[in-house]
Amino acid sequence: MSIRPVPRVVGAPAVGNSFFDRENLIRKIFHRLSSGSILLVAPRRFGKTSIMLQAKGRLVAEGALAIYLDVEWVSEPSDFITEVLYKLRENTGGRFSNWVQNLPKNLLTSIKKSVESVDIRGFRLTLRKELKDNWMENGHDIFKALKAMDQDFVLFVDEFPLMLHNILVRRKLKPAEIRSFLYWLRSIRIETNVKMVFGGSIGIGYILQNLEAVASINDLERIVVGPFDKKTAEDFIISLFRSENIEIRNDSVSKILEMLREPIPYFTQIMVSALVSEVRSSGDKISPKMVENVYVKRVLGAECKSYFEHYFQRLSIYYSPEEANIVKKMLKELALKREMSKTELYRAYSMHAERRNVEQFNHLVDDLENDFYIRLDETKNEYRFATRVLQDLWLRRYEVLE
């Protein structure tokens, strides 16, 4: 089977011809949606958004009504419901379908009032104000009306854990109010049978544990987005170079995979882009030696620094100052030692924690695993960095190469 050229996309979601493989995941999503809803778990830059958009597009092509929301900015329930209605309006050319006629008269009047707003900003502001005081009942009526359609309705909600984190940080809602929203969403899924796909690039377990709301997602099937397998990764690399009209031998493909250790699509794209730049500037053919040099000088250097900055920043964004300091020290020691048992990690944790707390330690380790900073080698029962790239960047960032 010939390998088709795939355009390089670094950072933005891969759509259209840029989307590569992931057919097993798409099939798994479709199978689950026949009976329930999904939590799509993926560390940042693993292709989660691309997969959600691909699944949405295929559902629409089959006649379903499917909408995609990026809810990172949402700060309260009325924002969430407003965004659902905005996307429904957008998907129908600025007008709503007949399903709105099933709404209670007062809610229908509010929506019509909002639609009459001159611009989208006016629509959102007006509707948010109309929904705010009675969001729970209004939201239930909206989803009930949507489910009453002849058309299947699927809601894709991206960056859901990040939304919860931001709500907590902004402190616009109390934890009890956030719990009410989470359990309300669960009741919508169960009572109306509306299918939802929640995606997140930060660990949701730690957030829900702090909110005491773990049971609010116990109806969701967890589907994990992992790296490419070896054969898919090889085909992906070849297809990326083919789109640039650059030939690459098998030994160089193998060297790329060796340097990356884990073939994450995003990291692979960065490596290929750096090699393309090297070929264009030097005129040389790709060789294993070039791959190694480009990895050290370009991928780990200033040229690609912005691509990885989030992995350093997120520790200060999503953890308390004490936890961020603990995690940075643990990762620094792991980068130096290459492999550590859980007992050794706990010793590193204990050296920097003001108070030893086994539960806090376990949550931090689980979170670092979920976000693909570290992984457990079950054959050795030892932890190591999940990717060689992050390990080498960590060493370089904190100047511990010695």
N, C-alpha and C positions, 0 to 999 in steps of 0.2 A: 504494500500500500504506500503510495507516494505521500510525502509530508508537504502540506501546503504552507506557503509563506504566511507568517503572522507578524503584523506590524508591531514595533516596539511601543509599549505604553508604560512609562515609569511614573507612578503616583496616581494617575486617574484610573477610574474603573475600566476594565477591559470589556468593551461592548462590540457587537457586530463581528467583523473579521478578526478583531483582536482577542476575542474570547477563545480560549484553548482548552479542550477536553472537559474534565469535570462532569462527564456524562453520568457516572455512577452516583454522584451527589445529587444531580438534578433528578434522576430517577427516584432516589430515596426521598427527596422532598415531595415529589408528586405522589408517591405511594402513601406517605404519611398524611398528606393533605386530604386524602380520600376519607379519612376518619378523624383527624384531629389537627392540632396546631404544633408549632415547632419552635425550639430555641436553637438557632444556628450559632454555634460557638466557634470563634476563630480569633487568634491573635491578630493584631494590627498588620495589615499588608499581606494577608494570606489569600485574598481574593474573595472575601465574604460578600462585599457589595456587588462585585461583578456577578457572582452566582445568584444573588437575590434578583438583580435586574434581568439576568438571563431567564430565570424561572418565571418572573412576572411577564416578560415578553412572550414567552411560549404559552402561558395561560391566556393572555389576551388574544393571541392568534387562534386559540381553540374556542374563543367565544366567551370567556369569563370576564368579569369586571375585576381587575386587579390594580391596586394602587400601591405606590412605594413612598414611604415617608422617611426622611432623615430627621430624627427628633432630638438631636443633640442640643438644640437651642430651647426646646420646650421647658417651661418653668412651672406650669400648673395644668391641671386636667382640662380646663377650658381651652388652653392652647392646643392640646392634643386633639380634641374633638373638632376645633376650628380647622386644624390642618387636614383632618380627614375630609371635611366638607369642601375645603379649598381644592384638594386634589380631585375630588369627585367632580367639582365644577370644571376644573381644568381639563379633565379627561373627556368631558362632553361638550367641548367647544365653548365654554363660558355659560352653559345652561345646565340645569339639572334634568335628570330623567324623570319618568313618571312616578318613580318610587316615593318622591317627596309628598305625593298626594295621600300617602298612608300615614303621614305624621299628624299629631294633634294640631288643632287649628292655631293655637298660640305659637307653637314652634314653627309651623309653616309660615306664619306671618313674619316671624323674626328672620327666617332664612330669606324670604322674598325681600324684606327690607334691606338685608345685607347685600343681596344680589344687585339691587338697584344702585349701590354705591358706584361712583364713577371709576375708581381704580381698585386694583387688587389690595393695596394697603388699606383702603377704606373698607373693603369687604371684610378683611381679616379683623380690623379693629372693631367694627360694628358688631360682627358676629361674636367675637370674644366677649364683648360687653354683654350681649344678649344672653349668652350661655353661662356666664360666670357663676351667677348666684344659684343656679339649679342644674349644674353640669351633669350630675349623676343620672337624674331622671331624663333630661334631654338627650344625653348620650345613649341611654338605653333605648329610647324611642327611635333614634336614628339608626342604630344597628339592627333593631327589630324590623324596621321598614326595609333596610337593605337586604336582610335575609328573606323577606317576603317576595323578593323579585324572582322571576323565572331564571335569571342569570346567576351563576355562581359568583360569589364575592370573596376575594382573598386580600388581606391587608398585610403588606410587608413593612415592618417597622425596624429601621436600621439605627444602630447606636443607642439602643434602649438602656443598657447599663450606664452609659455615659450621661444620658438624660437624668437618670436617677441620681447619679453622683453630683451633677450640676445643681439639681434641685436642692440637694442636701447642703451643698457649699453656699448657695445663694440664700438659704434659710428662708425662702418665701413660704415654704410649707413646713409644718411640724411633722416629725416622724409618723405620728398617728394618722395625719392626713395623707401622707404618701402611702402608708399601708392601706388606707381606704381605697385609694386609686388603684393600687395593685390588685386588691381582691375584687374590686369592681370590674377590672379588665378580665379577671378569671371568670367572674359570673357571666360576663358577656359571652365569652367563648363557650361556656357550658350551656347557658340557657338559650342562646340564640343559635348556637352551633356555627357562628361565624369563624372562619379559619384565619389564623394569624401566624405569621412567621416573624419572630423576633431575632434580630442579629445584634451582636455586640463584640467589640474588640478589646474590652477590658472585662476582668472576671466579675460576673454578676453575683457569685456566691457570697463573697465577702461583704458586698453591699447589702444583700438581703439578710445576711446573718446579723449585721448591725441594726437593721430595721426590724428584726424579728418577724420576717415575712417570707421565709423560705418556702412555706407551703403555697404561696401565691402562684408559683410556677410549676407545681407538681403535676399538672395536666399536660405539660409540654414535653414532647419527645426531643431529647438532646441529640443533635447531629453535629459532629465535629468536622471542621474543615482543616485538613492536615496538609503537609507538603506534598508535592508530586511524588509518585513512585519513580524508581530509577529509569524505567523505559520511557515513561511519559516525559520526564525531565530531559532525557536525551533528545527526544523528538521535538520538544519545545525549544531547546537551544538551537538545534539545526534549523527549525522553521523561522526563528528570529533572524538568524544570519542570512537565511535564504531571502527574506524580505529586503535585506540590504545588499543582495547580490554578492555576498562574501562566502567563500568556501571555507569549511572547517573540517579537519580530519577527526577521526574517532578518538585518537589519542589526546587531542586538545579538548574534545568534549568531556572525556573522562577526567582530564585535569581540572576543568571548571567544576565538575561535581566534587572532586576531591577537595578543592579549595573551599567550596561552600559548605561541605559536609551534609547539610540538609537542603534539598532543592526547593526552597520557598520561591514561589513565582516572582515576588517583588525583588528579592535579593538576586535572583537569576537575571531579571531584566536589568538591574544595575550593573552586574558583572558584564553582561553582553554589551550594554551601552558603552561601558568603559573600554571594552575591547574594540568596538567599532570606531571609537574616537582614536584609539591608538593606531589602528590599521589605516584610517584616513590620514593621520598626520605623518606616520612613518613610511607608509607604502609597503611595509613588510607583511608577510603571510603569518597567520596565527599559528603559533607553536606552543607546546607545553611551557617552554621557558617564558614566552611572552605572557601567557596566562598568569604565571606566578608573579612576574614583574608588575603586571597591570593590577593584580589583586593588592599587592603591597603598596605600590606608589599611587594608584588612582582610587581604588575602592576604599582602602583604609585611610587615604589622604584627604586633604582639604577639598579636593574636587567633588567628592561624594558625601562630604560631612553632613550636609543638610538633609540627605535622605534618611539618616539614622538618628537625627537629633531627638526625635520623639521618644526613643527608647531610654534616653537619659532624662529628659524633661518629665516624663510621665510619673517617675518615682516621686518627684516633689509635688506633682499636681494631685495625685490620687492617694497619697499617704500623708499621715500627720508628719510634722518635722522629725519627731523621734523615730517613727517607723521608716521614713525615707533614709535617715542616717544609718539605721540598723541594716537595711537592705543593701545600701551601697557598700557598706563594710563587708557584709557577707559575700556579695558578688565579687568584690575586689579579692578576697581571700580565695574564692573558688577559681577565679581567673588565674591566680598564681599557682594554685595546687593542681589545677586541671580537673581533678575528681575529688569528691568528698562524700563520706557517708552522712546519713541524716544525723548521727550523733555528733560528727565533726561540725556540721552546719549549726547544730544547736549550741555547741561550744562557742562558735563564732557569734551567734546571736546573743548568748549570755554575756559575752564580754562587753557588749555595747548597749544592752537593754538596761534601762533604769531599774526595772523590776522584771524578774524572770516570769514569763507567763507561757506555759506550754500551748495553750489554746491560741494565743496570739502568734506564736512561732509557727504552728501548723497552718494557720490561715495565710501567713506570709508565704510559706513554702508552696501551698496550693495555688496561691495567686501568681507567683512567679512561674509555676508550671503552666497554668492556664494561659498566661501571656507569652509563653515560649521563651522566657529568659533562660530557664533551666529545664532539664529533663532527667528522669530517673533511668539509668541503665539497669534494667531488671536482672541482667545476667551477672552483674557485679554488685548489685544493690548499692550503687553509688550515684550521686548527682554530678552532672557536668553542665556546662553551658549548652543550650539547645542547638546553637549554631556556632560554627567557627568564627563567622564574621563578628558576632557580638562579643565573643570571648576576646578576639584580637583587638577590637575597638575598645573594650573595657581596659585592657592592658595599656593601650596607647593613651587613652583618655586620662587615666590616673597615673601615668608615667611610672609604671611598675614593670617595665620590660626586663629589668635586671633579674 
